[in-house]
Amino acid sequence: MLEKIESLMHTFVNEVDPLATELYAKVPKGKRLRAKLVMKIAPEAQENIKLAAIIELIHAASLLHDDVIDEAVTRRGIASLNATHGSKTAVMLGDILYSKAFSELSDFSPFIAKTVSDAVSKLSAGELLDVAYSEALQLDEAKYFDMIYKKTAVLIEATASSAAALAGKDTKAFGLYGKNLGLAFQIIDDVLDIVSDEATLGKPALADFKEGKTTLPYIYLYQSLSEQDRKRLISLYRKALEEDEANWLKEKMAESGAVEKSVSYARTLGYEALDAIAHEKNDDLEKVITDMIEREY
């Protein structure tokens, strides 16, 4: 099924312009989590492949814009489009993917069209918050969760809810599943930036802190530190870390239990997601959650 989704995405882009197709071929595909969710929630629905393709185009567009904002030179270990073809090209390709996705989305029911389009509005607001919060170390948990909901979870929530609508299932239950999956996914991503190496991440470890990202482990770390160590943590924010500074950060993370606390929060969200759809008895959707939260960090 993923091959059919990829083919339809290619067709959609090619319908706009062959040059866009050439550029789109250079964009890393990723795991297609959102497409897989559509197919697992609505496997028999007539328009499931089209909905999955639309949502993945939207996600790809958001990543293109995200890389420009972050001035990223890689995406999933591959040179980013903005690095190879310039920011203007990356932004315009993102705009093409967004606009084509919305054009095709108009064929769906008002509920699905509004759910997805509202999510994209919130997603853009999340990007704006991410930029605003990068000016200084952001230590407000409520602001953090609001930002990651909008930047990451809202599109996964909309994916699950829309797929449920397509299949005639409980949209609220699946929406909660998607929302919690998205929140947990982002928290785990925050954790991996700290505990994984560059080969695994496809980018340098501890990159989030250098780039000015707001992440949960650093919020928990700050809460545990002495006043002197808090000042040192703030002094390292958005700095190219020396080896001893990186080691200090990792040592303090280990001492504080900030990583474990973050993982615990993600697991709580994951189990709430499972509870929301327990009546469905969908092993595939349960595995999506358990594979993410029941692993070693």
Backbone as CSV, one residue per row, in Angstrom:
resi,resn,N_x,N_y,N_z,CA_x,CA_y,CA_z,C_x,C_y,C_z
1,MET,0.815,-1.212,0.000,0.000,0.000,0.000,0.855,1.272,0.000
2,LEU,1.992,1.238,0.711,2.848,2.417,0.748,3.354,2.779,-0.645
3,GLU,3.588,1.766,-1.475,4.032,2.043,-2.838,2.965,2.816,-3.612
4,LYS,1.695,2.458,-3.395,0.610,3.165,-4.066,0.505,4.608,-3.566
5,ILE,0.745,4.790,-2.281,0.712,6.134,-1.707,1.836,6.976,-2.287
6,GLU,3.037,6.412,-2.338,4.175,7.131,-2.910,3.910,7.497,-4.370
7,SER,3.341,6.561,-5.103,3.048,6.803,-6.514,2.038,7.936,-6.689
8,LEU,1.015,7.954,-5.833,0.003,9.005,-5.935,0.593,10.359,-5.543
9,MET,1.458,10.389,-4.542,2.120,11.641,-4.174,2.928,12.172,-5.349
10,HIS,3.661,11.291,-6.001,4.449,11.673,-7.176,3.542,12.215,-8.277
11,THR,2.416,11.540,-8.486,1.461,11.987,-9.507,0.924,13.378,-9.187
12,PHE,0.551,13.588,-7.944,0.028,14.898,-7.529,1.035,16.011,-7.828
13,VAL,2.297,15.770,-7.461,3.323,16.802,-7.665,3.572,17.015,-9.152
14,ASN,3.588,15.930,-9.908,3.837,16.028,-11.348,2.721,16.772,-12.063
15,GLU,1.515,16.697,-11.526,0.396,17.436,-12.116,0.583,18.943,-12.005
16,VAL,1.386,19.359,-11.043,1.662,20.796,-10.886,2.727,21.240,-11.874
17,ASP,3.886,20.529,-11.862,4.975,20.900,-12.761,6.080,19.846,-12.715
18,PRO,6.644,19.467,-13.874,7.723,18.471,-13.887,8.944,18.900,-13.077
19,LEU,9.252,20.214,-13.052,10.390,20.684,-12.263,10.162,20.404,-10.784
20,ALA,8.932,20.603,-10.324,8.604,20.303,-8.935,8.815,18.819,-8.652
21,THR,8.520,17.977,-9.639,8.709,16.537,-9.477,10.184,16.199,-9.300
22,GLU,11.046,16.840,-10.081,12.486,16.605,-9.968,12.992,16.986,-8.583
23,LEU,12.527,18.111,-8.091,12.949,18.561,-6.766,12.380,17.673,-5.669
24,TYR,11.112,17.286,-5.839,10.459,16.459,-4.835,11.170,15.114,-4.680
25,ALA,11.733,14.605,-5.760,12.451,13.324,-5.720,13.675,13.393,-4.815
26,LYS,14.154,14.589,-4.532,15.336,14.768,-3.691,14.980,14.888,-2.200
27,VAL,13.694,14.932,-1.883,13.256,15.082,-0.493,13.214,13.700,0.179
28,PRO,13.924,13.502,1.306,13.909,12.201,1.987,12.482,11.785,2.356
29,LYS,12.180,10.503,2.218,10.807,10.028,2.406,10.400,9.874,3.868
30,GLY,11.310,9.466,4.718,10.941,9.242,6.105,10.162,7.953,6.290
31,LYS,9.560,7.792,7.462,8.893,6.537,7.821,7.426,6.490,7.404
32,ARG,6.888,7.627,6.958,5.479,7.705,6.536,4.534,7.264,7.656
33,LEU,4.812,7.723,8.858,3.979,7.378,10.009,2.518,7.730,9.772
34,ARG,2.268,8.906,9.252,0.890,9.380,9.084,0.151,8.549,8.040
35,ALA,0.833,8.202,6.966,0.220,7.339,5.957,-0.114,5.969,6.540
36,LYS,0.809,5.433,7.331,0.574,4.123,7.946,-0.627,4.180,8.892
37,LEU,-0.769,5.288,9.619,-1.917,5.424,10.511,-3.225,5.382,9.733
38,VAL,-3.281,6.107,8.624,-4.493,6.101,7.802,-4.837,4.679,7.382
39,MET,-3.842,3.939,6.935,-4.094,2.593,6.421,-4.448,1.611,7.541
40,LYS,-3.942,1.847,8.751,-4.268,0.960,9.867,-5.638,1.273,10.467
41,ILE,-6.045,2.538,10.404,-7.340,2.934,10.959,-8.463,2.696,9.954
42,ALA,-8.181,2.950,8.683,-9.224,2.832,7.644,-8.749,1.944,6.502
43,PRO,-8.428,0.677,6.791,-7.851,-0.192,5.751,-8.779,-0.494,4.585
44,GLU,-10.082,-0.415,4.820,-11.036,-0.771,3.771,-11.671,0.450,3.110
45,ALA,-11.380,1.633,3.598,-12.032,2.841,3.074,-11.590,3.125,1.646
46,GLN,-12.531,3.576,0.845,-12.282,3.765,-0.584,-11.215,4.827,-0.863
47,GLU,-11.195,5.889,-0.091,-10.294,7.006,-0.359,-9.096,7.042,0.594
48,ASN,-8.758,5.901,1.194,-7.685,5.909,2.198,-6.324,6.260,1.603
49,ILE,-6.015,5.752,0.423,-4.719,6.032,-0.199,-4.600,7.516,-0.532
50,LYS,-5.672,8.095,-1.025,-5.638,9.519,-1.371,-5.464,10.376,-0.118
51,LEU,-6.188,10.053,0.947,-6.047,10.819,2.188,-4.625,10.702,2.729
52,ALA,-4.075,9.501,2.702,-2.707,9.300,3.191,-1.710,10.116,2.377
53,ALA,-1.879,10.140,1.054,-0.973,10.889,0.184,-1.049,12.385,0.466
54,ILE,-2.254,12.884,0.671,-2.447,14.305,0.953,-1.757,14.702,2.258
55,ILE,-1.962,13.914,3.289,-1.387,14.253,4.591,0.132,14.155,4.565
56,GLU,0.665,13.184,3.836,2.121,13.083,3.743,2.711,14.237,2.928
57,LEU,1.988,14.731,1.919,2.457,15.914,1.200,2.511,17.125,2.132
58,ILE,1.500,17.251,2.959,1.471,18.349,3.934,2.647,18.229,4.897
59,HIS,2.881,17.022,5.379,3.998,16.821,6.301,5.327,17.142,5.623
60,ALA,5.493,16.696,4.387,6.733,16.978,3.655,6.924,18.486,3.468
61,ALA,5.836,19.201,3.178,5.910,20.655,3.023,6.358,21.316,4.313
62,SER,5.808,20.851,5.429,6.165,21.446,6.722,7.640,21.221,7.038
63,LEU,8.183,20.064,6.656,9.596,19.782,6.912,10.500,20.638,6.038
64,LEU,10.100,20.873,4.803,10.871,21.756,3.928,10.972,23.154,4.525
65,HIS,9.847,23.665,5.000,9.847,24.994,5.623,10.627,24.982,6.931
66,ASP,10.496,23.895,7.689,11.196,23.766,8.965,12.706,23.813,8.760
67,ASP,13.192,23.135,7.727,14.633,23.126,7.454,15.146,24.519,7.089
68,VAL,14.327,25.271,6.373,14.722,26.640,6.033,14.803,27.495,7.298
69,ILE,13.780,27.377,8.138,13.750,28.150,9.388,14.953,27.812,10.267
70,ASP,15.264,26.520,10.358,16.368,26.065,11.218,17.737,26.195,10.556
71,GLU,17.746,26.546,9.267,18.986,26.585,8.484,19.694,25.231,8.549
72,ALA,18.888,24.179,8.495,19.421,22.812,8.585,20.139,22.443,7.289
73,VAL,21.223,21.712,7.424,21.967,21.279,6.239,21.712,19.806,5.925
74,THR,21.100,19.086,6.855,20.745,17.692,6.602,19.313,17.418,7.061
75,ARG,18.745,16.401,6.477,17.436,15.893,6.880,17.521,14.386,6.779
76,ARG,17.414,13.721,7.934,17.524,12.259,8.015,18.838,11.753,7.423
77,GLY,19.913,12.501,7.711,21.233,12.079,7.276,21.568,12.408,5.844
78,ILE,20.642,13.055,5.138,20.842,13.431,3.736,20.825,14.953,3.642
79,ALA,21.608,15.494,2.705,21.640,16.946,2.533,20.227,17.480,2.297
80,SER,19.859,18.511,3.033,18.521,19.093,2.896,18.411,19.863,1.586
81,LEU,17.191,20.044,1.111,16.972,20.725,-0.160,17.426,22.179,-0.097
82,ASN,17.219,22.815,1.038,17.664,24.205,1.157,19.186,24.316,1.106
83,ALA,19.877,23.257,1.562,21.344,23.262,1.518,21.852,23.050,0.096
84,THR,21.157,22.235,-0.666,21.627,21.911,-2.023,21.076,22.834,-3.106
85,HIS,19.861,23.360,-2.900,19.215,24.163,-3.936,18.818,25.567,-3.470
86,GLY,19.077,25.873,-2.208,18.775,27.196,-1.704,17.431,27.277,-1.001
87,SER,17.317,28.233,-0.097,16.105,28.383,0.706,14.890,28.767,-0.129
88,LYS,15.085,29.603,-1.145,13.952,30.025,-1.975,13.302,28.830,-2.662
89,THR,14.134,27.952,-3.195,13.610,26.757,-3.871,12.881,25.851,-2.888
90,ALA,13.454,25.665,-1.707,12.829,24.799,-0.695,11.482,25.359,-0.257
91,VAL,11.413,26.676,-0.051,10.150,27.291,0.367,9.096,27.150,-0.730
92,MET,9.486,27.394,-1.957,8.511,27.316,-3.050,8.026,25.888,-3.274
93,LEU,8.919,24.907,-3.140,8.467,23.517,-3.265,7.505,23.194,-2.134
94,GLY,7.815,23.654,-0.923,6.889,23.454,0.188,5.529,24.059,-0.109
95,ASP,5.516,25.255,-0.686,4.252,25.910,-1.038,3.475,25.099,-2.076
96,ILE,4.196,24.521,-3.031,3.550,23.693,-4.052,2.902,22.471,-3.412
97,LEU,3.628,21.819,-2.513,3.083,20.622,-1.851,1.859,20.979,-1.012
98,TYR,1.938,22.082,-0.270,0.794,22.529,0.526,-0.417,22.800,-0.365
99,SER,-0.224,23.599,-1.385,-1.360,24.031,-2.204,-1.982,22.867,-2.970
100,LYS,-1.155,21.954,-3.468,-1.701,20.792,-4.171,-2.459,19.888,-3.198
101,ALA,-1.921,19.729,-2.006,-2.598,18.913,-0.997,-3.967,19.499,-0.670
102,PHE,-4.039,20.816,-0.487,-5.320,21.443,-0.172,-6.295,21.334,-1.327
103,SER,-5.795,21.413,-2.549,-6.658,21.261,-3.720,-7.309,19.886,-3.732
104,GLU,-6.517,18.852,-3.459,-7.054,17.487,-3.447,-7.915,17.249,-2.209
105,LEU,-7.594,17.901,-1.113,-8.358,17.747,0.128,-9.794,18.234,-0.026
106,SER,-10.015,19.164,-0.927,-11.360,19.725,-1.119,-12.359,18.692,-1.615
107,ASP,-11.875,17.553,-2.096,-12.773,16.487,-2.553,-13.379,15.687,-1.400
108,PHE,-12.827,15.851,-0.221,-13.294,15.057,0.916,-14.447,15.745,1.642
109,SER,-15.015,15.048,2.622,-16.138,15.579,3.386,-15.724,16.852,4.106
110,PRO,-16.686,17.720,4.420,-16.351,18.949,5.160,-15.627,18.664,6.476
111,PHE,-15.999,17.586,7.183,-15.345,17.274,8.455,-13.864,17.009,8.241
112,ILE,-13.541,16.168,7.275,-12.140,15.824,7.025,-11.368,17.035,6.518
113,ALA,-11.953,17.765,5.568,-11.271,18.934,5.006,-10.983,19.974,6.084
114,LYS,-11.961,20.210,6.952,-11.765,21.214,8.006,-10.792,20.717,9.072
115,THR,-10.875,19.442,9.428,-9.982,18.883,10.440,-8.526,19.017,10.021
116,VAL,-8.246,18.646,8.785,-6.856,18.705,8.302,-6.401,20.149,8.107
117,SER,-7.246,20.981,7.521,-6.842,22.372,7.279,-6.653,23.140,8.580
118,ASP,-7.507,22.886,9.563,-7.322,23.516,10.878,-5.999,23.072,11.508
119,ALA,-5.669,21.806,11.318,-4.415,21.288,11.868,-3.215,21.993,11.245
120,VAL,-3.294,22.254,9.945,-2.175,22.924,9.269,-2.019,24.357,9.763
121,SER,-3.132,25.014,10.050,-3.058,26.363,10.622,-2.344,26.335,11.958
122,LYS,-2.701,25.361,12.791,-2.065,25.236,14.104,-0.597,24.846,13.951
123,LEU,-0.312,23.996,12.967,1.064,23.587,12.723,1.938,24.807,12.419
124,SER,1.432,25.712,11.594,2.182,26.931,11.276,2.380,27.786,12.518
125,ALA,1.350,27.849,13.368,1.472,28.593,14.625,2.526,27.950,15.520
126,GLY,2.601,26.621,15.500,3.613,25.915,16.283,5.018,26.247,15.824
127,GLU,5.209,26.363,14.515,6.510,26.758,13.981,6.872,28.164,14.447
128,LEU,5.876,29.039,14.449,6.100,30.411,14.896,6.521,30.437,16.364
129,LEU,5.854,29.622,17.192,6.214,29.538,18.604,7.626,28.986,18.780
130,ASP,7.962,27.982,17.980,9.283,27.372,18.059,10.368,28.415,17.812
131,VAL,10.138,29.282,16.831,11.100,30.344,16.531,11.152,31.357,17.676
132,ALA,9.986,31.755,18.167,9.928,32.750,19.244,10.607,32.243,20.512
133,TYR,10.394,30.959,20.827,10.944,30.403,22.053,12.450,30.150,21.962
134,SER,13.016,30.221,20.756,14.443,29.963,20.603,15.302,31.162,21.001
135,GLU,14.664,32.285,21.279,15.425,33.492,21.635,16.067,33.377,23.012
136,ALA,15.478,32.613,23.885,16.028,32.391,25.222,15.592,31.007,25.684
137,LEU,16.327,30.424,26.632,15.998,29.086,27.110,14.584,29.069,27.687
138,GLN,13.701,28.288,27.065,12.288,28.237,27.438,12.088,27.150,28.492
139,LEU,11.602,27.546,29.658,11.527,26.621,30.789,10.117,26.431,31.312
140,ASP,9.128,26.896,30.553,7.725,26.794,30.948,7.130,25.527,30.333
141,GLU,6.767,24.559,31.184,6.229,23.291,30.673,4.957,23.489,29.860
142,ALA,4.073,24.358,30.321,2.805,24.577,29.618,3.060,25.111,28.215
143,LYS,4.000,26.033,28.094,4.332,26.578,26.774,4.969,25.513,25.887
144,TYR,5.794,24.679,26.494,6.412,23.593,25.744,5.353,22.662,25.158
145,PHE,4.409,22.226,25.985,3.408,21.281,25.503,2.462,21.921,24.480
146,ASP,2.170,23.190,24.657,1.360,23.890,23.660,2.089,23.932,22.323
147,MET,3.389,24.189,22.360,4.178,24.279,21.142,4.291,22.935,20.434
148,ILE,4.601,21.860,21.184,4.765,20.569,20.504,3.425,20.002,20.041
149,TYR,2.352,20.374,20.741,1.036,19.958,20.250,0.806,20.552,18.866
150,LYS,1.059,21.850,18.746,0.803,22.519,17.477,1.809,22.118,16.395
151,LYS,3.056,21.994,16.781,4.094,21.732,15.787,4.123,20.283,15.321
152,THR,3.831,19.354,16.212,3.972,17.926,15.883,2.675,17.139,16.016
153,ALA,2.030,17.255,17.179,0.924,16.346,17.477,-0.348,16.660,16.694
154,VAL,-0.573,17.919,16.369,-1.866,18.292,15.791,-2.109,17.616,14.440
155,LEU,-1.079,17.452,13.628,-1.283,16.810,12.327,-1.498,15.309,12.483
156,ILE,-0.849,14.698,13.463,-1.073,13.274,13.730,-2.479,13.072,14.292
157,GLU,-2.899,13.977,15.157,-4.268,13.949,15.684,-5.273,14.052,14.547
158,ALA,-5.054,14.991,13.632,-5.964,15.177,12.497,-5.951,13.969,11.572
159,THR,-4.790,13.362,11.405,-4.680,12.161,10.577,-5.550,11.040,11.130
160,ALA,-5.411,10.789,12.426,-6.166,9.705,13.051,-7.663,9.988,13.042
161,SER,-8.031,11.220,13.357,-9.445,11.595,13.392,-10.069,11.522,12.000
162,SER,-9.348,11.993,10.990,-9.861,11.976,9.614,-9.983,10.556,9.081
163,ALA,-8.984,9.730,9.393,-9.054,8.333,8.963,-10.237,7.630,9.617
164,ALA,-10.484,7.951,10.887,-11.637,7.371,11.582,-12.938,7.808,10.914
165,ALA,-13.019,9.080,10.540,-14.222,9.566,9.848,-14.413,8.833,8.535
166,LEU,-13.321,8.596,7.836,-13.386,7.890,6.552,-13.914,6.470,6.734
167,ALA,-13.582,5.872,7.880,-13.972,4.486,8.148,-15.250,4.371,8.970
168,GLY,-15.856,5.503,9.322,-17.070,5.472,10.131,-16.828,5.077,11.571
169,LYS,-15.642,5.416,12.091,-15.284,5.068,13.471,-15.350,6.297,14.369
170,ASP,-15.070,6.098,15.647,-15.150,7.154,16.652,-14.025,8.170,16.446
171,THR,-14.364,9.342,15.912,-13.341,10.335,15.587,-12.682,10.918,16.834
172,LYS,-13.443,11.065,17.922,-12.858,11.630,19.148,-11.855,10.672,19.772
173,ALA,-12.204,9.391,19.823,-11.296,8.404,20.407,-10.003,8.323,19.606
174,PHE,-10.140,8.273,18.291,-8.943,8.183,17.461,-8.173,9.498,17.441
175,GLY,-8.890,10.609,17.592,-8.209,11.886,17.695,-7.325,11.943,18.932
176,LEU,-7.835,11.436,20.065,-7.046,11.398,21.291,-5.843,10.478,21.120
177,TYR,-6.065,9.349,20.481,-4.955,8.431,20.195,-3.871,9.165,19.412
178,GLY,-4.277,9.862,18.345,-3.307,10.560,17.510,-2.605,11.692,18.235
179,LYS,-3.367,12.438,19.025,-2.775,13.544,19.778,-1.711,13.032,20.745
180,ASN,-2.056,12.010,21.534,-1.100,11.482,22.508,0.093,10.819,21.828
181,LEU,-0.157,10.155,20.710,0.946,9.573,19.953,1.900,10.678,19.502
182,GLY,1.349,11.779,18.996,2.183,12.879,18.534,2.985,13.526,19.640
183,LEU,2.348,13.741,20.800,3.054,14.326,21.936,4.172,13.399,22.414
184,ALA,3.840,12.122,22.560,4.842,11.153,23.011,5.978,11.033,22.004
185,PHE,5.631,11.041,20.735,6.633,10.964,19.664,7.636,12.109,19.782
186,GLN,7.145,13.328,20.024,8.031,14.480,20.119,8.909,14.414,21.366
187,ILE,8.337,13.972,22.476,9.134,13.842,23.696,10.256,12.830,23.498
188,ILE,9.930,11.698,22.890,10.952,10.685,22.634,12.009,11.223,21.680
189,ASP,11.597,12.013,20.700,12.546,12.651,19.792,13.489,13.575,20.563
190,ASP,12.933,14.296,21.542,13.748,15.147,22.416,14.793,14.313,23.168
191,VAL,14.349,13.174,23.658,15.235,12.294,24.423,16.344,11.730,23.539
192,LEU,15.981,11.306,22.341,16.970,10.702,21.446,18.075,11.683,21.077
193,ASP,17.749,12.962,21.018,18.769,13.971,20.735,19.865,13.954,21.792
194,ILE,19.532,13.505,22.983,20.485,13.492,24.098,21.188,12.144,24.228
195,VAL,20.459,11.059,24.044,21.021,9.730,24.352,21.582,9.004,23.136
196,SER,21.273,9.458,21.922,21.743,8.768,20.728,22.980,9.448,20.156
197,ASP,23.639,8.748,19.221,24.821,9.331,18.583,24.461,9.882,17.202
198,GLU,25.426,10.536,16.570,25.175,11.199,15.286,24.785,10.205,14.199
199,ALA,25.396,9.020,14.212,25.089,8.025,13.186,23.626,7.592,13.251
200,THR,23.104,7.482,14.468,21.711,7.071,14.656,20.753,8.193,14.306
201,LEU,21.099,9.406,14.718,20.193,10.543,14.554,20.176,11.099,13.136
202,GLY,21.292,10.975,12.432,21.406,11.642,11.138,21.729,13.116,11.291
203,LYS,22.079,13.520,12.506,22.491,14.893,12.813,23.329,14.828,14.080
204,PRO,24.099,15.881,14.397,24.917,15.832,15.611,24.077,15.656,16.870
205,ALA,24.594,14.896,17.836,23.920,14.760,19.130,23.937,16.104,19.849
206,LEU,22.961,16.316,20.720,22.794,17.565,21.467,22.544,18.765,20.548
207,ALA,22.080,18.491,19.338,21.853,19.573,18.379,20.701,20.474,18.798
208,ASP,19.695,19.905,19.468,18.525,20.701,19.851,18.916,21.887,20.725
209,PHE,19.804,21.652,21.681,20.205,22.706,22.611,20.976,23.799,21.873
210,LYS,21.847,23.377,20.977,22.626,24.340,20.198,21.731,25.176,19.294
211,GLU,20.691,24.529,18.742,19.797,25.219,17.806,18.735,26.063,18.504
212,GLY,18.683,25.992,19.824,17.703,26.793,20.552,16.330,26.162,20.653
213,LYS,16.283,24.827,20.561,15.004,24.138,20.655,14.547,24.033,22.116
214,THR,13.250,24.129,22.304,12.657,23.895,23.619,12.348,22.407,23.739
215,THR,12.975,21.723,24.698,12.704,20.295,24.862,12.514,19.946,26.331
216,LEU,11.718,18.906,26.566,11.322,18.546,27.923,12.491,18.130,28.820
217,PRO,13.455,17.339,28.346,14.539,16.952,29.251,15.305,18.145,29.827
218,TYR,15.476,19.187,29.039,16.199,20.359,29.547,15.352,21.135,30.561
219,ILE,14.047,21.131,30.378,13.172,21.761,31.374,13.289,21.018,32.705
220,TYR,13.219,19.676,32.640,13.350,18.884,33.858,14.749,19.009,34.459
221,LEU,15.756,19.090,33.600,17.123,19.249,34.086,17.263,20.556,34.861
222,TYR,16.791,21.639,34.298,16.880,22.948,34.949,16.212,22.918,36.318
223,GLN,15.067,22.278,36.398,14.331,22.222,37.661,15.116,21.522,38.755
224,SER,16.023,20.633,38.377,16.763,19.832,39.359,18.092,20.463,39.779
225,LEU,18.553,21.481,39.064,19.898,22.006,39.269,19.980,23.028,40.400
226,SER,21.181,23.169,40.911,21.472,24.252,41.858,21.490,25.569,41.088
227,GLU,21.473,26.673,41.825,21.464,27.984,41.174,22.723,28.182,40.324
228,GLN,23.844,27.729,40.828,25.097,27.862,40.074,25.053,27.056,38.787
229,ASP,24.563,25.820,38.878,24.489,24.972,37.689,23.438,25.484,36.705
230,ARG,22.383,26.095,37.204,21.386,26.685,36.316,22.017,27.786,35.459
231,LYS,22.862,28.586,36.093,23.534,29.662,35.357,24.448,29.082,34.280
232,ARG,25.125,27.983,34.617,26.001,27.372,33.621,25.179,26.801,32.468
233,LEU,24.063,26.161,32.785,23.203,25.619,31.744,22.751,26.724,30.790
234,ILE,22.302,27.817,31.334,21.846,28.949,30.505,22.989,29.489,29.655
235,SER,24.199,29.497,30.197,25.352,30.021,29.459,25.714,29.149,28.256
236,LEU,25.322,27.881,28.305,25.640,26.955,27.207,24.580,26.948,26.109
237,TYR,23.465,27.599,26.371,22.347,27.581,25.427,22.750,28.223,24.100
238,ARG,22.442,27.542,23.020,22.738,27.991,21.651,24.233,28.184,21.417
239,LYS,25.017,27.368,22.055,26.470,27.466,21.941,27.026,26.190,21.320
240,ALA,28.052,26.335,20.481,28.763,25.163,19.973,29.576,24.602,21.133
241,LEU,29.171,23.443,21.624,29.726,22.928,22.869,31.108,22.323,22.685
242,GLU,31.997,22.656,23.624,33.275,21.963,23.708,33.015,20.576,24.294
243,GLU,33.977,19.681,24.168,33.788,18.306,24.641,33.471,18.261,26.122
244,ASP,34.182,19.092,26.921,33.944,19.067,28.358,32.561,19.615,28.707
245,GLU,32.079,20.563,27.916,30.748,21.125,28.150,29.661,20.111,27.807
246,ALA,29.844,19.400,26.695,28.892,18.353,26.324,28.873,17.248,27.366
247,ASN,30.051,16.896,27.859,30.135,15.864,28.892,29.445,16.310,30.176
248,TRP,29.606,17.588,30.531,28.947,18.121,31.723,27.431,18.024,31.583
249,LEU,26.932,18.396,30.414,25.487,18.311,30.173,24.991,16.882,30.341
250,LYS,25.697,15.944,29.735,25.268,14.549,29.804,25.349,14.007,31.237
251,GLU,26.381,14.417,31.963,26.511,13.986,33.357,25.353,14.509,34.207
252,LYS,25.014,15.775,34.008,23.923,16.377,34.766,22.584,15.741,34.381
253,MET,22.440,15.411,33.118,21.221,14.712,32.692,21.103,13.385,33.427
254,ALA,22.224,12.667,33.513,22.211,11.361,34.177,21.916,11.502,35.672
255,GLU,22.522,12.495,36.303,22.314,12.713,37.731,20.879,13.122,38.052
256,SER,20.309,13.925,37.199,18.983,14.510,37.459,17.831,13.554,37.202
257,GLY,18.071,12.562,36.343,16.973,11.684,35.940,16.008,12.355,34.979
258,ALA,16.448,13.452,34.332,15.570,14.211,33.439,15.124,13.383,32.234
259,VAL,16.028,12.560,31.724,15.679,11.712,30.581,14.629,10.683,30.987
260,GLU,14.859,10.024,32.122,13.915,9.006,32.587,12.542,9.613,32.876
261,LYS,12.537,10.811,33.441,11.271,11.485,33.737,10.531,11.826,32.451
262,SER,11.273,12.243,31.429,10.666,12.559,30.139,10.078,11.307,29.486
263,VAL,10.841,10.224,29.536,10.359,8.959,28.966,9.118,8.486,29.704
264,SER,9.109,8.642,31.022,7.954,8.247,31.821,6.707,9.025,31.409
265,TYR,6.874,10.303,31.159,5.743,11.125,30.721,5.238,10.636,29.365
266,ALA,6.172,10.335,28.461,5.792,9.832,27.137,5.042,8.514,27.254
267,ARG,5.477,7.661,28.160,4.808,6.371,28.350,3.389,6.560,28.872
268,THR,3.213,7.502,29.792,1.874,7.792,30.311,0.948,8.222,29.176
269,LEU,1.446,9.102,28.326,0.662,9.543,27.172,0.345,8.370,26.247
270,GLY,1.327,7.500,26.064,1.126,6.347,25.196,0.065,5.395,25.714
271,TYR,0.091,5.143,26.997,-0.900,4.242,27.577,-2.297,4.865,27.549
272,GLU,-2.382,6.181,27.700,-3.674,6.856,27.554,-4.196,6.722,26.119
273,ALA,-3.284,6.779,25.165,-3.666,6.594,23.763,-4.228,5.195,23.536
274,LEU,-3.571,4.208,24.121,-4.041,2.831,23.992,-5.415,2.645,24.629
275,ASP,-5.621,3.275,25.777,-6.919,3.186,26.454,-8.029,3.773,25.583
276,ALA,-7.714,4.853,24.855,-8.726,5.535,24.050,-9.288,4.642,22.952
277,ILE,-8.468,3.732,22.430,-8.935,2.875,21.327,-8.964,1.405,21.726
278,ALA,-8.972,1.125,23.023,-8.955,-0.263,23.491,-10.121,-1.067,22.930
279,HIS,-11.267,-0.398,22.746,-12.458,-1.088,22.242,-12.289,-1.558,20.798
280,GLU,-11.333,-0.989,20.093,-11.115,-1.367,18.686,-10.347,-2.680,18.548
281,LYS,-9.550,-2.987,19.573,-8.712,-4.197,19.541,-7.881,-4.252,18.255
282,ASN,-7.196,-3.148,17.984,-6.376,-3.022,16.779,-4.904,-3.230,17.166
283,ASP,-4.411,-4.431,16.901,-3.049,-4.782,17.297,-2.007,-3.897,16.628
284,ASP,-2.252,-3.533,15.376,-1.284,-2.711,14.648,-1.118,-1.345,15.298
285,LEU,-2.222,-0.718,15.686,-2.150,0.600,16.319,-1.539,0.510,17.712
286,GLU,-1.808,-0.566,18.408,-1.191,-0.758,19.717,0.324,-0.907,19.572
287,LYS,0.754,-1.590,18.517,2.186,-1.815,18.301,2.906,-0.504,17.994
288,VAL,2.236,0.417,17.297,2.845,1.715,17.012,3.251,2.394,18.321
289,ILE,2.361,2.328,19.307,2.635,2.944,20.606,3.686,2.159,21.383
290,THR,3.497,0.870,21.506,4.398,0.076,22.348,5.816,0.036,21.792
291,ASP,5.973,0.025,20.471,7.320,0.033,19.882,8.063,1.315,20.254
292,MET,7.327,2.384,20.417,7.954,3.673,20.724,8.273,3.819,22.204
293,ILE,7.356,3.406,23.063,7.522,3.713,24.493,8.109,2.583,25.313
294,GLU,8.091,1.359,24.806,8.618,0.232,25.573,9.957,-0.208,25.000
295,ARG,10.891,0.715,24.966,12.227,0.437,24.461,13.242,0.985,25.451
296,GLU,14.496,0.641,25.234,15.552,1.119,26.131,16.063,2.473,25.654
297,TYR,16.336,3.342,26.603,16.864,4.669,26.264,18.173,4.897,27.000
